[in-house]
């Protein structure tokens, strides 16, 4: 059954890829096609973000694939955990580890390593389809060998970090079977903060970084103006150029880390490819996340939500154990196979709550867009034009659909659709008639 489901998902996406490749040209001349209608609508409305007809056709197909992989991949992750229980694979793995490995911690190490590897392998076909789509539409330039190496690194990192965390939480469930959800919540909150701190330390595992000043000293000088205006306190020695061109054609510039690890990163596909003014806007946007305390607010919101999620999921997991425990060969949630029940419930909850999390994220991203446009006011000659141009460059490089499906936006978009962002930027001019912005008085 699991093989059939996975095969159908993979074949379905592959067919979408084939159809997209076959109709890239033909869809332009089809009288009733969405591409022709969208292109005509763009011309009629003079949208702030637009794509030429050939790229519009590709963007529509590619974004359908992305949505399918996003939603389908999440559902498949839940299905995999359910299959591990329903087929008694988790129970048999726990029994086998108990026979061949001595010591409870070593048994847990082997069990959770096998679990993470199994989940990774199960999602691998969809990952392959996703990378194939990125290569086909020239979003990615990373060869399969390098891509496989990156996936191996990601798996290794998940084992180094994930296995100890799973061991810890499994221990909590066993020691406190009635209040484990509360103690798990207490530990999860600082772990989220720690992950934000160490993120910049993990990035060099996958990409090369060099001082930005060695390649673009003029850009560093311009960035310092935005740093001074926003008060983000990032010196030039914490501004880096990421050699992204080895793997992608996409554009990006961002701020990562907190405290001592906070830094500016500009992709080498961005520096020198789009005007410095547009990079300043992107950086101003990223600075907004810090100045407006979005990291802290996200941690607070997530922490509050997790309290109730953990509480409810503990009850659902207990019900599943009573209802299906005998059929699954699971005796208690404190066992390793029983812990998979908890992971199943948490995964399902994560999928169902994804729209809520994305809604909050879209709100913060809009605030950062406003902040970024205001941050470059007085530094660039035309903040509106600069922001719109930046959105068009970012959207075109990633082939973002100018008119995405509303349900897909609701469920999967962590950022507002780029057309909405460009449209807002085009008309946001609080300085007209002597006014001022939301976040800056000048």
Secondary structure, DSSP 8 states (H G I E B T S, - for coil): -HHHHHHHHHHHHHHHHHHHHHHTTHHHH-TT-HHHHHHHHHHHHT-SS---HHHHHHHHHHHHHHHHHHHHHHHHHHHHHHHHHHTTHHHHHHHHHHHH--SHHHHHHHHHHHHHHHHHHHHHHHHHHHHHHHHHTTSB---HHHHHHHHHHHHHHHHHHHHHHHHHHHHHHHH-TTTHHHHHHHHHHHHHHHHHHHHHHHHTTTS-EEEHHHH-HHHHHHHHHHHHHHT----GGGEEEE-GGGTB----EEEE-SGGG-EEEEETTTBTTB-HHHHHHHHHHHHHHHHTTHHHHHHHHHHHHHHHHHHHHHHHHHHHHHHHHHHHT---TTSHHHHHHHHHHHHHHHHHTHHHHHHHHHHHHHHHHHHHHHHTBTTBS-HHHHHHHHHHHHHHHHT--TT--HHHHHHH-SS--HHHHHHHHHH--TTGGG---SS---
